[in-house]
Amino acid sequence: MNTNVEYLGLKLKSPILAGSCGLTANVDNLCKLEKAGAGAVVLKSIFEEQIIYDIKRNTHVYAPVGNYGDSYEYIAQHVADDSVSKHFALIREAKKQLTIPVIGSINCFSYENWLTYAKQFQDAGCDALELNMAIMPFETSLSTDDVERTFSNIVQSLKKSISIPISIKVGTYFTDLAKFMQQLSWMGIQGITMFNKSMQIDVDVEEEKLCNADSLTYPGELYNTLRWTAILSRRLRCNLCATTGVDNGLDVAKLLLAGASAVQVASCLYRNGLDYMRTLNDELKGWMERKGYESVDQFRGKLAMRSNDKASMLMRTQFMNYFADIK
C-alpha cells in the first residue's frame, strides 16, 4: 500500500502530518510521531510575543530599563537571541534524529521579525517554513485591503530572502476567501494550510471576566474544511494542506478525495495520544484497501471541483438536495 505523497516539494511517506502545537515542541515527541508514521512534523510556532516577554522579564530582573542607559538595546538583543536560540537548537536536534521532513512555524506581528526569524529557521536546517499568519480583522481601523496588503508584502519579501519552501497557514476571516487564496497561490509560495484555529474566548460569569475556552477542534468542524478544500484545491497554484476537525483516518481520506495534498492533525493527538498517528495511517490504508486503491495519487482530488466549475452553483445544488430533497 503506497501512501507516499509530495508536499511543498518534499517526499513524504504519509500524507498525515503532525501540526504545529505543544506536542511538537520537543525531540522525544517528534521521534515518537515519526515512529508512529507521521509524514512530516510542523514544529510548535515561535511567537514574537514570547521573545518580547523574555526580553522584558530578563532585563527587568535586577534594574529598571532606565538604569541600562544606552546598553539596553544591546541587552535586549542578547536576550532575544538567547530565547530564539533554544528554539533553533530544537530544529538542529530534530534534523539529527529524524528522517522525515521538519517544518518550522513562525507567528509574528512586526514586518522586520518575519524576515529575521525566517532566515534563522532556514539557517537552522528546516526543510520548509509555515507562516502562521493569524492576522485577525479585529481593528475597525483596518480594511480588507490593509490585511491583504500585509500578507502580500510579507510573502514577497520572504520569497526574496529565503530559498526553502514557504507555506501560509490561514484562518477563515476573509470576505473574499476564495479569490484571495488564489491570489496568494500566485505569489510563488509552495503551500497554503487551511485553517488556523483561532483562540476561543469564554466568560467566567462568577469572576465576571474574559477567559480562554477550549482551543481543541472537534469533528463537526471538518465540514467547513472539506467545503473549501473541494472548492479551492484545483484552483490554487500551490499545494493545499487541510486541517481542523480531523478525527480519524476516514476524515483524512475525505480531505484527500476533496483534493488536499496533505492533512495536518493536532487535536486528535491530544485526545488520543501520540501513537494515534499510527491508527490514522492504518485507517487510511484500510479504506484504500477496501476501495482497491494502491496509491494516494489514484484517488486524490477525485471529488474536487473542476477549475472551470462555479462553486456557488455546486453549493446551491447541495443545499437544495438537502432541504428540498431534489435529486
C-alpha positions in Angstrom: 0.0 0.0 0.0 1.7 3.2 -1.2 0.8 6.3 0.9 3.7 8.4 -0.4 2.8 12.0 -1.4 4.7 15.1 -2.4 4.1 18.2 -0.3 6.0 21.5 -0.6 8.4 19.7 -3.0 9.2 17.3 -0.2 8.8 13.5 -0.4 6.5 12.2 2.4 5.8 8.6 3.3 2.4 9.5 4.5 0.0 12.4 3.8 -0.6 12.8 7.5 1.5 15.5 9.3 1.7 16.4 12.9 0.5 20.0 13.0 2.1 22.8 15.0 1.2 22.5 18.7 2.7 21.9 22.1 3.1 18.2 21.2 5.7 19.1 18.6 7.9 21.2 20.9 10.4 18.5 22.0 12.5 15.9 20.2 11.2 12.9 22.2 7.7 13.6 20.9 8.9 14.2 17.4 10.7 10.8 17.4 7.5 9.1 18.6 5.4 10.7 15.9 7.9 9.6 13.2 7.8 6.1 14.6 4.0 6.1 14.6 4.0 7.1 10.9 3.9 10.9 10.6 4.8 12.0 7.1 6.4 15.2 8.5 6.2 17.3 11.6 5.4 21.0 11.9 7.2 22.4 15.0 5.4 24.4 17.6 5.3 28.0 16.5 7.7 30.6 17.7 5.7 33.7 18.7 7.2 37.1 18.6 5.3 37.9 21.8 7.3 35.2 23.6 10.5 36.8 22.6 9.3 40.2 23.8 8.2 38.7 27.1 11.6 37.1 27.6 13.3 40.5 26.9 11.1 42.3 29.4 11.4 39.6 32.1 15.2 39.2 31.8 16.0 42.9 31.5 13.9 43.9 34.5 15.0 41.4 37.0 17.8 43.5 38.5 17.1 47.0 37.5 14.6 49.2 35.6 15.1 49.9 31.9 16.4 53.4 32.7 19.4 52.0 34.6 20.7 50.3 31.5 21.1 53.6 29.5 22.4 53.1 26.0 23.2 49.5 26.7 19.5 48.4 26.9 19.2 47.8 23.2 22.3 45.6 23.2 21.0 43.6 26.3 17.5 43.2 24.8 19.0 41.9 21.6 21.2 39.4 23.6 18.1 38.2 25.4 16.1 37.8 22.2 19.0 35.9 20.6 19.2 33.6 23.6 15.4 33.0 23.5 15.2 32.0 19.9 18.4 30.0 20.0 16.7 27.5 22.2 14.1 27.0 19.6 16.6 26.6 16.8 18.5 24.1 18.9 15.3 22.0 18.7 15.4 22.2 15.0 19.0 21.2 14.7 18.5 18.2 17.1 15.3 17.2 15.3 17.2 17.2 12.0 19.8 14.9 13.5 17.4 12.4 14.8 14.5 12.4 12.3 14.4 11.2 8.8 11.1 12.8 7.9 10.9 16.5 7.0 11.0 19.1 9.7 8.9 22.2 9.0 9.3 25.3 11.1 6.5 27.5 12.1 6.6 31.2 12.9 4.0 33.8 14.1 5.0 37.4 14.2 3.3 40.8 14.1 6.1 43.1 13.1 7.3 43.1 9.5 11.0 43.0 10.4 10.9 40.0 12.6 9.1 37.9 9.9 12.2 38.3 7.8 14.7 38.0 10.7 13.3 34.8 12.1 12.6 33.2 8.7 16.2 33.4 7.8 17.2 31.8 11.1 14.8 29.0 10.5 16.4 28.3 7.2 19.9 28.5 8.7 18.9 26.1 11.4 18.1 23.5 8.8 14.3 23.5 8.4 13.1 21.7 5.3 10.3 24.2 4.9 8.6 27.1 6.7 5.0 27.5 7.6 3.9 31.1 8.2 1.3 31.1 10.9 -0.3 34.4 9.7 -3.0 34.9 12.3 -3.9 38.4 11.2 -7.4 38.8 12.5 -9.8 41.6 11.4 -10.4 42.9 15.0 -9.5 46.5 14.4 -12.1 48.9 13.0 -9.2 50.9 11.6 -8.1 48.0 9.3 -9.8 47.4 5.9 -9.7 44.3 3.8 -7.1 45.9 1.6 -4.9 46.6 4.6 -4.9 43.0 5.7 -4.3 41.6 2.2 -1.5 44.1 1.6 0.2 42.9 4.8 0.0 39.3 3.6 1.4 40.3 0.2 4.3 42.4 1.5 5.4 39.7 3.9 5.3 36.9 1.3 7.0 38.9 -1.4 9.8 39.9 1.0 10.3 36.4 2.3 10.5 35.0 -1.2 13.5 37.2 -1.8 15.1 36.4 1.5 14.9 32.6 1.9 15.1 29.6 -0.5 13.3 26.9 1.5 9.6 26.2 0.6 7.0 28.5 2.2 3.5 27.6 3.2 1.0 30.0 4.7 -1.5 28.9 7.4 -4.6 31.0 7.2 -7.9 31.4 9.1 -11.4 31.8 7.6 -11.7 35.6 8.3 -11.6 36.9 4.7 -14.5 38.5 3.0 -13.2 37.1 -0.4 -11.6 33.9 0.9 -11.6 32.0 -2.5 -10.3 34.9 -4.5 -7.6 35.9 -2.0 -6.4 32.3 -1.5 -6.0 32.0 -5.3 -4.1 35.3 -5.4 -1.8 34.1 -2.6 -1.0 31.0 -4.5 0.0 33.1 -7.5 2.8 34.8 -5.4 5.1 31.8 -5.7 4.5 30.1 -2.4 4.5 26.3 -2.2 1.5 25.7 0.0 -1.5 27.0 1.9 -2.7 25.4 5.1 -6.4 25.8 5.8 -7.5 26.5 8.5 -5.8 28.1 11.5 -7.8 27.6 14.7 -8.0 31.0 16.5 -8.0 31.2 20.3 -11.5 30.9 21.7 -12.9 33.3 24.2 -15.2 32.4 27.1 -16.7 34.4 30.0 -16.3 33.4 33.7 -19.7 34.5 35.0 -18.6 34.1 38.6 -15.5 36.2 38.3 -17.1 38.3 35.6 -14.0 38.3 33.4 -12.9 37.1 30.0 -11.1 33.8 29.9 -9.8 31.2 27.4 -12.0 28.5 26.1 -11.1 25.0 24.9 -9.0 25.5 21.8 -9.1 21.9 20.5 -11.0 21.3 17.3 -13.8 18.8 17.1 -15.2 16.5 14.3 -18.1 18.8 13.4 -15.6 21.5 12.2 -14.4 19.2 9.5 -17.2 20.1 7.1 -16.0 23.7 6.6 -12.5 22.5 5.9 -13.9 19.9 3.4 -16.0 22.5 1.6 -13.1 24.9 1.0 -10.7 22.1 0.1 -13.0 20.8 -2.6 -13.6 24.3 -3.9 -10.0 25.5 -4.0 -7.7 22.5 -4.4 -7.7 22.7 -8.2 -7.8 26.5 -8.3 -4.5 27.1 -6.5 -1.1 27.1 -8.0 0.3 25.5 -4.9 -0.3 22.6 -2.5 -3.3 22.7 -0.2 -2.8 21.2 3.2 -6.1 20.7 5.1 -6.6 20.8 8.9 -9.2 21.5 11.6 -11.8 18.9 12.6 -9.8 15.8 11.5 -10.6 13.0 14.0 -9.9 9.7 12.2 -8.4 8.1 9.1 -11.6 8.3 7.2 -11.6 12.1 7.7 -8.1 12.0 6.1 -9.5 10.1 3.2 -12.3 12.6 2.7 -9.9 15.5 2.6 -7.6 13.7 0.1 -10.6 12.9 -2.1 -11.5 16.6 -1.9 -8.0 17.5 -3.3 -5.8 18.1 -0.3 -2.1 17.4 -0.9 -1.6 16.6 2.8 -3.5 16.7 6.1 -2.4 18.1 9.4 -3.6 16.8 12.8 -3.2 18.0 16.3 -6.3 17.9 18.5 -6.9 14.2 17.9 -3.4 13.6 19.1 -4.1 15.5 22.3 -7.2 13.4 22.9 -5.8 10.0 22.0 -2.0 10.2 22.4 0.9 10.4 20.0 0.6 6.8 18.9 -2.8 7.7 17.5 -0.9 8.7 14.4 -0.4 5.0 13.7 -4.2 4.5 14.0 -4.8 7.3 11.5 -2.5 5.8 9.0 -3.9 2.3 9.5 -7.4 3.5 9.0 -6.5 5.3 5.8 -4.7 2.2 4.5 -7.6 0.1 5.4 -10.0 2.3 3.5 -7.7 2.3 0.5 -7.5 -1.5 0.5 -11.3 -1.8 0.7 -11.7 0.6 -2.2 -8.9 -1.1 -4.3 -6.6 1.9 -4.3 -2.9 1.1 -4.3 -1.7 4.7 -4.0 -2.9 8.1 -2.9 -2.5 9.5 -6.4 -5.2 7.2 -7.6 -7.9 9.0 -5.7 -6.6 12.3 -4.5 -8.8 15.1 -5.9 -11.4 12.7 -7.2 -14.2 14.9 -5.7 -12.5 18.3 -6.1 -14.4 20.9 -8.1 -13.1 21.4 -11.6 -11.4 24.7 -12.0 -14.0 25.9 -14.5 -17.0 24.9 -12.4 -19.0 27.6 -10.5 -18.6 26.9 -6.8 -21.8 28.9 -6.0 -23.9 26.6 -8.2 -22.4 23.4 -6.7 -23.0 24.6 -3.1 -26.6 25.7 -4.1 -27.2 22.3 -5.6 -26.0 20.6 -2.4 -28.3 23.0 -0.4 -31.3 22.1 -2.4 -30.5 18.3 -2.3 -30.7 18.5 1.5 -33.5 20.9 2.1 -35.8 20.3 -0.9 -34.9 16.6 -1.5 -34.1 17.4 -5.1 -32.1 14.7 -6.7 
